[in-house]
């Protein structure tokens, strides 16, 4: 029955018996027979003809919604059962910088999961220091992080991108009219850092010593909360890039950041131990690199 249900969903997706048959690599007559057999087993019709097209019956619509969940559960059960039978328990453990605001990492995870559905993916979000310690202690296999330290020969250090540093500030704030801003001009405005309570002091010292911020700091557990603090006028976020901020409908402006007369930049990298350079780790690193450099082979 599960094969027939998959054929049924392919017909729903394409809206055509012939296109569904081609996608499933079977003949149109064969897929028609499969649906007829499924309807006989169920005791009701799934489709009705509308001119030259087809349409789900009310029972077919209900069956379609419910069997999507059924197929998902069935596939998951099969994967887990196969893993148990074969002893295949591969897990990829990834560290992710909780303050990072773009989508490349998420897209890489999505592509990897599609290519390797049998591999479990565990993601650990944290500050630079938290995910760095997890990498050093072997708790994660690969770390997506900004570069704050000199590269170590113990690790593969893949620079994914170098981006201009900026601030995110409320579009209503007078400073939002500037085309660039010096760190000294921010001394009376609180900086909002994304950090766990345990890492607040470390994060504060980094932005004071490296970025030259001299004002007070406020803290948020995640980037969305930090941006809500920005739009409410509580301060600014040290950020990267110069594009629009997604999901905030023009309420936040990004301004390039200058320190001692020079534009600030930051490297984002993938780090993994040379002693733990397995197939899945390197494949994920390649997929992640492709998200930042889609035009490269």
Phi, psi and omega in degrees: 000324184298325178295317179297322179295322177296319176299318178303314181291329177292323176295318178298317182296316184272337183074018185205135175294319184292317179293321178296320179298317179296318180295328181268359177062040173227171180282159179296322179296323180293318181289327176296318179296322179297318181290320177299318179295320178296318180296320177297319181292323181283326181091013176208161181274147181259327183235155169226148182283137175230094185065237178268357182253187179231158179215143177292140169286163176306319177294324178295322178297316178296315179299321180297312181298313186288326182283342172299316177294318180300314180295320178299314178296319181298315179298318179296317179298317180297318179297315182292321179295319178295321179298317179296316183294322185266351185075014181275103181236041184294137177225134174254121184252121187241137172261139185225130181290116189293341181269357183285136191249001180256182194253002187301318181296314180299320180294323178294319177298317180299315181294318179297316181298324178291324182281329184230070184296342181276350182267123175287142179241118175252127183243130181242115180269142178189180173285175176305311184293320182296312181287330176297315180296323179295322177294314182297323182275358179082014180281339176231157182268326181216140183240123172263115192207166170275158181269117177239346183239162173294142181298143178254141178291347179287344188235152164282127185239096184260110176285118182270321181196152171243121188237152175288140176277149180210183170239153170254126185221154179302134179297343178278345184286142179305326181293343181294348178279347182285148176270348171200161184217139178271147181301329180295332181285355181255010189294338180258008182240126181297139171271138181253117183250141176270113187200149169286158180305323184292337185253008184298318181294317179298315180296320179299315180297321180298312183287334173287313187281322185266319182268341178082019177286132183245358180274191179281165177236142169245164187226146176227150181285333181211169186293322180297317178297321179298318180291327174295325175295323178296310184292340176273003173085020184275344181163204181232159177249129167293126187218189181227153175089176183227006182277187179285153176270120183293148171072008179240014165047044175078008182276349180237136178245139174259135181233127177303143188253133180243138176224123182055040175082358183241142175296139177271140175229165179214141175268138168248135191223162166252129180240135171207151184293139176295336178278351181233044185261066183273179185300311184293321180296311182292325178295317178296321178299319178295318179296318180296318178300321181297329179295328179273336183227068186295341182274350180275146177287000000 
